C-alpha cells in the first residue's frame, strides 16, 4: 500500500512539474503531460534504473475516468436546439473538413501497407482537431471575439459529433474484429442501439436530468453527477460501446437541465485532475524506441495533414462568407491536435495487431506533440502566414470579416 501511494505521489509530482513547464513555455499542457509520462514511465526512467511509474490497472482506471469526464464536459457545451439553429453553416464547413482530412489519413495508412482498420484509426487521429487547445488559444490571442472564431468553433462542433459516430464504429471494429463480419455487425447493432436509447433520453429527459440535480448541497450535487455519468459510461464499455461517446451523450442531457454552469464550476477541477492522469498514462505506455517505427508515418502525416487542414479550414471559412485573410486564419486555427487523437490511440492500444498496440500509440504521441506545438505557433504568427500565403493580395484590404 505504501509503495502504491508513493507511486501516485510521484505521478502528481510529474503532473505538477510538466504543468509548470507548459506555463513557463507558453504551450498547451497536453503534450507536456504526455512527454512527462514517457520520461517517468518504465521505458525511460525504468531503463535508467531510477524510480518509475508503472502502467498498472489502477492508473488505467483513473485514466478512463479522465476520458469520461473530458467527453462529458464536451457534451455539456451542446444542445439539440443550438445545433439546429446554426446547423447549415456548421454542416457545410464540417463536411469540407471531414471530406479532406479523414480520407487523407486513411490513405496514408493504406499507403504504408496497413489494414483498413489500422488506416481508419490513423485517419481519425489526424482528422480531429483539439477542442481544448484551439479554444484556449482563441481566448489567449483574443480571436474569440473575431469573425473567424465562429467557423472555427462550428467546425469543432461538427468534428466532435462526427468523432462520436466514428468512435462507436471503430470501437466495434477493434474490439469485435476477431469474430469476423457477424461479430462486427452484432457489435455495431449493440452500439447504435445503446446510443439510440441515450439519444432518446437526451431528447425527452430534460425534466428527469433537472430533477436529479435539484439539490442544494454541493457534495451531494457532485456525487449525483458522477453517479450518472460513470455508471452509464461503464455500462457502455461493458457492451463494447465507447465509454467516451456515452459520456458525451450524458453531458448533452445535463446541458439542458438548467445546472450546466454549476456543474462546470464544481467539477472542472475534478475533470482536470483525471484528464491529467489520462495524458500521463498515454505517455507511460509509450516506448520511445517505437517512435523509430513511427517516423515514416509521422513525417508523412505532419507534412501532408498540416496544409490539408489549413486548406479545408480556409474553404470552411469561405462558406461563412469570410474574407481570404480571415478564412486562412480559420485554417490555421484548426491545425492543433490533442486530446481526442490520444483517445483514439488508447483505443488502438487495445487492438490485436502490432501496428495497433505499438506503432499507432507511439505515432499519436509524436503527432500530438508536433501538431499541438506547431498549431499554437502558427496561430500566434498568423500574420506571417497570411503574408506568405496571400502575398499577392492588396495589403490595403480592410478586414471586416467579408470582402
C-alpha positions in Angstrom: 0.0 0.0 0.0 2.8 2.4 0.9 4.6 1.7 -2.4 1.3 2.3 -4.4 0.7 5.6 -2.6 4.3 6.7 -3.2 3.9 5.9 -6.9 0.7 8.0 -7.1 2.6 10.8 -5.3 5.3 10.5 -8.0 2.6 10.7 -10.7 1.3 14.0 -9.3 4.8 15.4 -9.0 5.2 14.7 -12.7 1.9 16.4 -13.5 2.7 19.5 -11.4 6.2 19.9 -12.9 5.1 19.4 -16.5 2.2 21.8 -16.0 4.6 24.4 -14.6 6.9 23.9 -17.6 4.0 24.3 -20.0 3.0 27.6 -18.3 6.6 28.8 -18.5 7.0 27.9 -22.2 3.5 29.2 -23.2 2.5 25.8 -24.6 -0.5 23.6 -24.0 -0.2 21.3 -21.1 -1.4 18.3 -23.0 1.7 17.3 -25.0 3.9 18.0 -22.0 1.8 15.8 -19.8 2.4 13.0 -22.3 6.1 13.7 -22.5 6.3 13.7 -18.7 4.6 10.3 -18.7 7.1 8.9 -21.2 10.0 10.2 -19.1 8.7 8.9 -15.8 7.5 5.5 -17.2 9.1 2.1 -17.4 10.6 2.7 -20.9 12.8 5.7 -19.8 13.1 6.0 -16.1 12.8 2.2 -15.7 15.6 1.6 -18.2 17.8 4.1 -16.4 17.4 2.3 -13.1 15.6 5.1 -11.3 12.1 5.0 -9.7 9.4 5.0 -12.3 5.6 4.9 -12.6 4.2 1.5 -13.6 1.3 1.3 -16.1 -1.0 -0.5 -13.6 -4.7 -1.2 -13.5 -5.5 1.5 -11.0 -3.8 4.2 -13.0 -5.5 2.9 -16.2 -8.9 3.1 -14.4 -8.2 6.7 -13.3 -7.2 7.5 -16.9 -10.6 6.0 -18.1 -12.3 8.5 -15.8 -10.3 11.2 -17.4 -11.6 10.2 -20.8 -15.2 10.0 -19.5 -15.0 13.5 -17.9 -13.4 15.1 -20.9 -16.2 13.9 -23.2 -18.9 14.6 -20.6 -17.8 18.2 -20.4 -17.7 18.4 -24.2 -21.3 17.2 -24.3 -22.3 19.9 -21.8 -21.5 22.5 -24.5 -24.1 21.1 -26.9 -27.8 21.2 -27.1 -30.0 19.9 -29.8 -31.7 23.3 -30.2 -28.3 25.0 -30.6 -27.2 22.6 -33.3 -30.5 23.1 -35.2 -30.1 26.9 -35.1 -26.7 27.0 -36.9 -26.7 23.6 -38.4 -26.4 24.5 -42.1 -23.2 26.6 -41.7 -21.7 24.1 -39.4 -22.6 21.3 -41.7 -21.1 22.9 -44.8 -17.8 23.7 -43.1 -17.7 20.4 -41.3 -18.3 18.3 -44.4 -15.4 20.0 -46.1 -13.1 19.4 -43.1 -14.2 15.7 -42.9 -14.0 15.1 -46.6 -10.4 16.3 -46.8 -8.7 15.2 -43.7 -10.2 11.8 -42.7 -9.7 10.2 -46.2 -6.2 11.7 -46.3 -5.3 9.9 -43.0 -6.8 6.7 -44.2 -4.8 7.0 -47.5 -1.6 7.5 -45.6 -2.3 4.3 -43.6 -3.2 2.2 -46.7 -0.1 3.6 -48.5 2.0 2.2 -45.6 0.6 -1.2 -46.1 -1.7 -1.2 -43.0 -5.0 -2.9 -42.8 -8.2 -0.9 -43.4 -9.0 -0.8 -39.6 -5.5 0.4 -38.8 -5.7 3.0 -41.5 -9.1 4.1 -40.2 -7.5 4.6 -36.8 -4.8 6.7 -38.3 -7.4 8.7 -40.2 -9.3 9.6 -37.0 -6.1 10.7 -35.2 -5.1 13.1 -38.0 -8.7 14.3 -38.7 -9.8 15.7 -35.3 -8.5 19.0 -34.1 -8.1 19.7 -30.4 -11.1 21.5 -28.9 -9.2 22.2 -25.7 -6.0 23.6 -27.3 -7.8 25.5 -30.1 -10.4 27.1 -27.7 -7.8 28.1 -25.1 -5.6 29.7 -27.8 -8.5 31.5 -29.3 -9.1 33.1 -25.9 -5.4 33.8 -25.2 -5.0 35.5 -28.6 -8.2 37.5 -28.4 -9.6 35.8 -31.6 -12.7 34.6 -29.7 -14.4 37.9 -30.4 -13.3 38.0 -34.1 -15.4 36.7 -37.1 -13.1 33.7 -37.7 -14.0 32.2 -34.3 -17.5 31.2 -35.5 -16.4 28.8 -38.3 -13.5 27.5 -36.1 -15.9 26.7 -33.2 -18.5 25.4 -35.7 -16.1 23.0 -37.3 -15.0 21.8 -33.9 -18.7 21.1 -33.1 -19.1 19.1 -36.3 -15.8 17.2 -35.6 -16.9 16.3 -32.1 -20.3 14.9 -33.3 -18.6 13.1 -36.2 -16.0 11.6 -33.8 -18.8 10.3 -31.6 -20.1 8.2 -34.5 -16.6 7.3 -35.6 -15.7 6.0 -32.1 -18.8 3.9 -32.0 -17.9 2.3 -35.3 -14.2 1.9 -34.7 -14.6 0.5 -31.2 -16.8 -2.2 -32.7 -14.2 -2.9 -35.4 -11.3 -3.0 -33.0 -12.9 -4.9 -30.1 -15.2 -7.1 -32.2 -13.0 -7.8 -35.1 -11.8 -11.2 -34.0 -15.1 -12.9 -34.6 -15.4 -11.8 -38.3 -18.2 -9.9 -40.1 -21.1 -11.2 -38.0 -19.3 -10.3 -34.7 -18.6 -6.8 -36.0 -22.2 -6.4 -37.2 -23.5 -7.5 -33.9 -21.2 -5.1 -32.1 -22.3 -2.2 -34.3 -26.0 -3.1 -33.7 -25.5 -3.1 -29.9 -23.5 0.1 -30.1 -26.0 2.1 -32.1 -28.9 0.6 -30.1 -27.4 1.7 -26.8 -26.6 5.2 -28.3 -30.1 5.4 -29.6 -31.5 4.9 -26.1 -29.2 7.6 -24.8 -30.3 9.9 -27.6 -34.0 9.4 -26.7 -33.1 10.1 -23.0 -31.3 13.3 -24.1 -34.2 14.4 -26.3 -37.0 13.7 -23.9 -35.4 13.5 -20.5 -34.8 17.2 -19.7 -37.1 17.2 -16.6 -35.5 14.0 -15.3 -32.0 15.3 -15.6 -33.1 18.5 -13.9 -34.7 16.6 -11.0 -31.6 14.5 -10.5 -29.6 17.6 -9.8 -32.2 19.6 -8.0 -30.3 19.7 -4.7 -28.6 22.5 -2.8 -25.8 20.6 -1.1 -22.6 20.8 -3.2 -21.2 17.4 -2.2 -24.4 15.6 -3.0 -24.6 17.5 -6.3 -21.2 16.4 -7.4 -21.8 12.8 -6.3 -25.1 12.7 -8.2 -23.4 13.9 -11.4 -20.8 11.2 -11.1 -23.4 8.7 -10.1 -25.0 9.2 -13.5 -22.1 9.7 -15.9 -19.7 7.0 -14.6 -22.2 4.0 -14.4 -23.6 4.8 -17.9 -20.1 5.0 -19.3 -19.2 1.8 -17.6 -22.3 0.0 -19.0 -21.4 1.3 -22.5 -17.9 -0.1 -22.2 -19.2 -3.5 -20.9 -21.4 -3.7 -24.1 -18.4 -2.9 -26.3 -19.5 0.7 -26.9 -17.2 3.7 -26.5 -17.4 5.0 -22.9 -16.4 8.4 -24.2 -19.4 8.6 -26.6 -21.8 7.5 -23.8 -20.3 10.3 -21.5 -20.8 12.8 -24.4 -24.5 11.9 -24.6 -24.9 12.2 -20.8 -23.3 15.6 -21.0 -25.8 16.7 -23.7 -28.6 15.6 -21.4 -27.3 17.7 -18.5 -26.7 20.7 -20.8 -30.4 21.4 -20.9 -31.1 20.7 -17.2 -30.5 24.3 -16.1 -27.5 23.2 -14.0 -24.7 23.4 -16.6 -22.9 26.4 -15.1 -23.0 24.8 -11.6 -21.6 21.5 -13.0 -18.8 23.4 -14.6 -18.0 25.4 -11.5 -17.8 22.4 -9.2 -16.5 19.6 -11.5 -13.9 21.4 -13.7 -11.1 20.8 -11.1 -12.2 17.1 -10.9 -12.1 16.8 -14.7 -8.7 18.5 -15.0 -7.1 16.1 -12.4 -8.3 12.9 -14.1 -7.6 14.3 -17.6 -4.0 15.0 -16.5 -3.8 11.4 -15.3 -5.1 10.2 -18.7 -2.5 12.2 -20.6 0.4 10.9 -18.4 -1.0 7.4 -18.7 -0.7 7.6 -22.5 3.0 8.5 -22.0 3.6 5.7 -19.6 2.6 3.1 -22.2 4.7 4.6 -24.9 8.1 3.2 -25.6 10.2 5.9 -27.2 12.1 3.2 -29.1 8.9 2.5 -31.0 8.9 6.1 -32.3 11.6 4.8 -34.8 8.9 2.6 -36.3 6.6 5.5 -36.4 9.0 8.0 -38.1 7.8 7.4 -41.6 4.0 7.7 -40.9 4.7 10.6 -38.5 6.7 12.6 -41.1 4.1 11.9 -43.8 1.3 12.9 -41.6 2.9 16.2 -40.4 3.9 17.2 -44.0 0.6 16.3 -45.6 -2.0 17.0 -42.9 -0.8 20.4 -41.9 -1.5 22.1 -45.3 -4.6 19.9 -45.7 -6.1 21.2 -42.5 -5.3 24.8 -43.4 -6.9 24.4 -46.9 -10.0 22.7 -45.6 -10.4 25.3 -42.9 -9.9 28.1 -45.5 -12.8 26.9 -47.6 -14.8 26.3 -44.5 -14.3 30.0 -43.6 -15.3 31.0 -47.1 -18.6 29.1 -46.7 -19.3 31.5 -43.8 -18.7 34.5 -46.1 -15.3 35.5 -44.6 -12.5 37.2 -46.5 -9.4 35.3 -47.7 -7.4 36.6 -44.8 -9.9 35.6 -42.1 -10.6 32.3 -43.8 -6.9 31.5 -43.7 -6.9 32.2 -40.0 -9.7 29.6 -39.7 -7.5 27.0 -41.4 -4.5 27.9 -39.2 -6.7 27.8 -36.1 -7.7 24.1 -36.7 -4.1 22.8 -37.0 -3.6 21.8 -33.3 -4.3 18.1 -32.5 -4.6 16.8 -28.9 -6.9 15.0 -26.5 -9.1 13.1 -29.0 -6.3 11.9 -31.0 -4.9 10.3 -27.8 -8.3 8.9 -27.0 -8.2 7.1 -30.4 -4.6 6.0 -29.7 -5.8 4.5 -26.4 -8.5 2.5 -28.2 -5.9 1.3 -30.8 -3.7 0.1 -27.9 -6.4 -2.4 -27.0 -6.3 -3.9 -30.5 -4.8 -7.2 -31.6 -2.1 -6.3 -34.1 1.4 -4.9 -33.5 0.6 -1.8 -35.5 -2.4 -1.1 -33.3 -0.7 -1.9 -30.0 2.7 -0.3 -30.6 3.1 1.8 -33.7 -0.2 3.8 -33.6 0.1 4.9 -29.9 3.7 5.9 -30.5 2.7 7.7 -33.7 -0.1 9.5 -31.8 2.2 10.8 -29.1 4.7 12.2 -31.5 2.0 13.6 -33.8 0.1 15.3 -31.0 3.3 16.8 -29.6 4.4 18.2 -33.0 0.9 19.4 -34.1 -0.1 21.0 -30.9 3.2 23.0 -30.7 3.2 23.8 -34.5 -0.5 24.7 -34.4 -0.1 27.1 -31.5 2.9 28.8 -33.1 1.1 29.1 -36.4 -1.9 30.8 -34.6 0.5 33.1 -32.8 2.3 34.0 -36.1 -0.8 34.0 -38.3 0.2 37.5 -39.6 3.4 36.0 -41.1 1.4 33.0 -42.6 -1.0 35.4 -44.2 1.8 37.5 -45.8 3.4 34.3 -47.1 0.3 32.7 -48.5 -1.7 35.7 -49.6 1.3 37.9 -50.6 -0.4 38.7 -54.0 -3.4 40.3 -52.4 -3.5 44.0 -51.8 -2.0 44.9 -48.4 -4.5 47.7 -48.1 -7.6 45.5 -47.9 -9.7 46.3 -44.9 -10.6 43.2 -42.9 -14.2 43.5 -41.7 -15.0 39.8 -41.9 -16.0 39.8 -45.7 -14.5 41.1 -48.9 
